[in-house]
Amino acid sequence: MPLKVAIQMDPIGPIDINADSSFRIAEEAQARGHELFYYTPDKLAYQTGRITARGWPLTVRREEGNHFTLGEEIEVDLADWDVVWIRQDPPFDMGYITYTHLLDRIHPETLVVNDPFWIRNYPEKLLVLDFPELTPPTTIARDIDTLKAFQEKYGDMILKPLYGNGGAGVFKLAKGDRNIASLHELFTGINNEPLIAQQFLPDVSKGDKRIILVDGEPVGAINRVPAAGETRSNMHVGGRPEKIGLTERDKEICAAIGSLLREKGQIFVGIDVIGDYLTEINVTSPTGIQELERFDGTNIAEKIWQAIEARKATA
């Protein structure tokens, strides 16, 4: 049956239609006969018991510079919709958290993807703490002495904001690098959040693998190789996507986390693996499905919608 689908995302005008996963999800939904409605997060509201959004009926097309058409702006009660997608990018701040609280009030009668309760409780860099046997040595702290002790013990390390995204604010520090104090001052002057430090993995020079899981099952991967002179492999900062398969270690990691993701309603997830180590579990707004489709022909958006449609059919 056709579904009524609302997509909560950042402004649709500037997106790259050849890379944006939200666009591909919307395109596939439209091809399957589903009705689309688009709104930005600031248009979400609680109004005397109702969760509403002001936005637009949406039509998408794969034409650069002419990739969408909006109908007239309307206000809808999201409880009347079948599916709501949370697709805005982090930062994972109090605004983001508040939106998950609001959408909690209509889920699961309206299927919110991914489950907002568990998005809130499983942010990217924290869920990996449930799997210490799969991850590199890690510490989360605001205290500079704790971070210095980690640097002294583990040598080269990565230091980054706990709730950042897209490779922003990611620094590699060598053992004894005194810039740690300046970076600590910079980060702690911006907000009250702790930082995350992980032992540096030299295998990142060979790439940072993004593995896509749909309803807990791995469906493919791309390798993101850092640009020359870069430590970060994120495509936002020049990382180069490459075709790659899954190793036995990748399958072991996916098997260890897959049932939890499925149980907690995390239908579309992207995990990051460097060498033999899991570094992030991305549940807020994962990317990479278009690159994967181009490399091996796997229609990930189709698999995502099949999982959603199956859940709606049995609800």
N, C-alpha and C positions, 0 to 999 in steps of 0.2 A: 504493500500500500504506500502511496505517496505520503511523505512526512512533511510537517511544517518545521522548518529548521531556522533558528535564529543564531547569528554569528556575532559574538562580541569580540571585536578586534580593533587594532589601531587603524588610523585613516587608510582607506583602501586606495586612494588616488596615487600615492607615491610608490606603491609596492612594485617589485620586480616580478612580473608574471611568470618568468622562466625559472624562478628560484623559490618563490613564496609558497610555503606549504598550505597556508590558509586559503590562498587562491585555488590551489589544486583540489583541496577538499571541497570548496564551494563548486568548482567546475564539475567534479564528479557527482556531487549531490544533484546538481541541475540536470546532468545527463541521465540520472536515475529517476527523474520526474519529481524530485522533492521541491517544495516551495522555499525560497530563501528570503530572509529578512536580516538586514545588517544594521548594527548600531555600535557606537564607540562606548567605552566603559563609563564615561562621564554622563551618559544618557540613561544609565541604570538607576532605578529608584525603588524605595519602599514607600507605598502610599496607602495608609490605613488598611493594612492587611494584604495588600496586593504588591507583587513584584512586577514593576513595569519598565518598559524601555521605549524611548523615543528614537525612531530610526526610519529606515526606508526599505520597501520591497527592492530586491536586488536581482539583477540579471548580469551574468559574467560572460565574457567571450575572450578567446585567446587572440587578441589584437593589441599589439603594443601601442600605448597612447590612447586606446579606445577600448579598454578592457572591462568596463562596467557601465551599467545604466541603473540609475536609482529612480524609484517611483516617488510619489509625494510623501513627505514626512508624515508619519502617524505615530500614535502612542498605542502600544499593545500590552496586554496582560500576558506575561510569559508563561503563566500557568496554562494558558490555552495552546501552547506550542508543544510539539512532541520532543524536540531536541534543542538544547542550547549549547553552543560551543564557547568555551573560554579560550580565546586565541590571541589576547593582547600580550605583548612582550613584557618581561620583567623590566624594571627592578621589582622585586618582591617586597613591596613596602606596605604601609598600613592601608593605602588605597586599594592595592591588590587584595590584601587580606579581607578588607571590608566587602569587596565585591563577592568573594567566596562565601562570606556569611550570608549575604542577601540571597545568593543563588541556592544556598542550602535549603532555603525555605520552600522551594518548589521541587527540589530533587528528592526522590527518584521518579515521582509521578511525571514530571518533565525530566527527561534524561539529560543531565548536565555532563558534558564531556570536556575534560576528565572530571571525575567526582570531586566537587569543590571542597568537601571536608578533608579529603586525603591530599589534594593539592596543597591545602593550607598546612597540613601536618607532615607532608613529605616534600618540602622544597628540595631542589636539585642537589645541593651539597650536603644535606643532612640525612637523607634517606640512606646514603651509602654507609653511614655509621652503623647501620644494622648488619652490615656484612664486612666486618673487619678482616676476615680471612681472604677477601677478594680485593682489598684496597691497599694502596701504598700507605706507609706511616703518615698519620694525619693528626693535626691538632686544631682545635677551634678555641680561640682566646682573644681577649682584648688586652690582657696584661703583657707589657713589653718583655718582662723577664721570662715569662713562659715561652714567648715566641723566640727569644734569643737562645733559650735552653734547647729548644727544638732544633734551631739552626746549628748549634754546636754539636748536637748528637748525630744529626742526619746529614749534615753537610749541605750541598746544593739543594735548594728548595724553591717551591712556587708559593708566593704569597698573593692572596687576592681577596676582594670583598666577598663576604659570605653570601650576599644576595644580588650579586651582579649578573651580567649576561653578555654574550657575544664577544668574550675576550677582553672586555673593558676592565682596566685596572689590574691586569695580571702581570706580575713581576717575577723574574727568576733572580734569586739571590744566591751567591756562592757562600760557602762556609766562611765566616768571618767578615762578610760584606757589611760594612758599617752603615750602608744606606738603609738598613732595616729600621733604625731609629727615626730617620727622616720620613720614611714611608708610613711608619706607625703614626707619627704626628699628622701627616697628611690625611690618612684614613680616619683617624679618631677625631679630627677636626671637622669632618663632614657629617658624621652621624654617631650614634651610640652603639652601633652593632659591633660584635666581635669580628675578627678576621679568620680566614682559614688558611692553614699552611699544610702543604703536602711535600713529601720528599720528591725531589726532581727525578723524573724518569727519562734517562737519555734516549730511550726508544722513541720518544716523541719526534725525533728527527726523521724517523721512518713513517710517521703519521700518527694521528689521533683518530681512531676508528669510531664512527658513529653507527651504532647498530639500532635498527628500528624494530620495536616489538609492538604487535597488535594483539590486544587482549592477552598479553603475557607470553605470546609466541614470537620468536625472532623471524623476521620476514626478509632480512637482507641487511647489507652494510655498505657504507662508503668509507674510504680512507681520506682523511683531510691532512694534507702535507703542508707544513709551515713554509711560508715564503722565505727566500734567502735572507739570513740575518735576523729571522724572527724565531721566537720560542712558541708563540701562540699559533694554533692551527685553525682557529675559527675562520670560516669563510667570510665573515664580516670584516676581517682584518687581513684578507689576502691569501688565506689558506686555499690550496688547490685540491679539489675533489678528484679522487681516483677510484677506479673499479677495484673491488677486493671481495674476497669470500670470507666465510666464517671458519675460524680454527676450532679445534677441539676445546681449547681453553675458553673461547668466546661462547661456545655452546654450553659449557659447564657454568659460566657466569649467568647466562640467560636462564638455565634450568634452576639455578639457585634463587633467582629473584622473580621468575615469571608467575608463579602461583600467587605470590603476594600482590603483584600488580593487578592480576585479574580479579582477585578477591576484593580489592579496594577500588575497583572501577576505573583503573588507569588504562583506558583503551588504547591510546596512542602515546607511546613513550619512546624517547631516544636516549640510549645510554652511551657513554663515552668510555672507550677502552684504549689504554696505551700499553703496548706490550702485553703482559699478562695481567694487568691491573685495571679494575673498574675505578673510574675517577668521579663520574657524575651519573645521576639518574634523572633525566630531564622530563618532568611531568607537566610543566606549566604551558609552554608553547614550543614543543620540539619542532625541528626542521629537518630537511634532508630528503624528503620523499621524491621531489622532482629529479634530483641528481641520481638517486637510486633507480628511478624509472628509466632514465636515459641510458644508464650503464648496462642494466641487465633486463630491461623490459618488464619488470615487475610493477604492476599497478597497485601501489600501496594504498592509494586513496580508495580504490575499489574494495580492498580487504578491510579497511577501516569501516566503510559503510556497510559491508556485509556483517561485521561484528555488531554495529549499532542496530541494524535492522533486525538481527537475530535477538538482541536483548529486548527490543520493543515488541517483537512478536510473542515473546514468552512472558512479558510483564503482566 
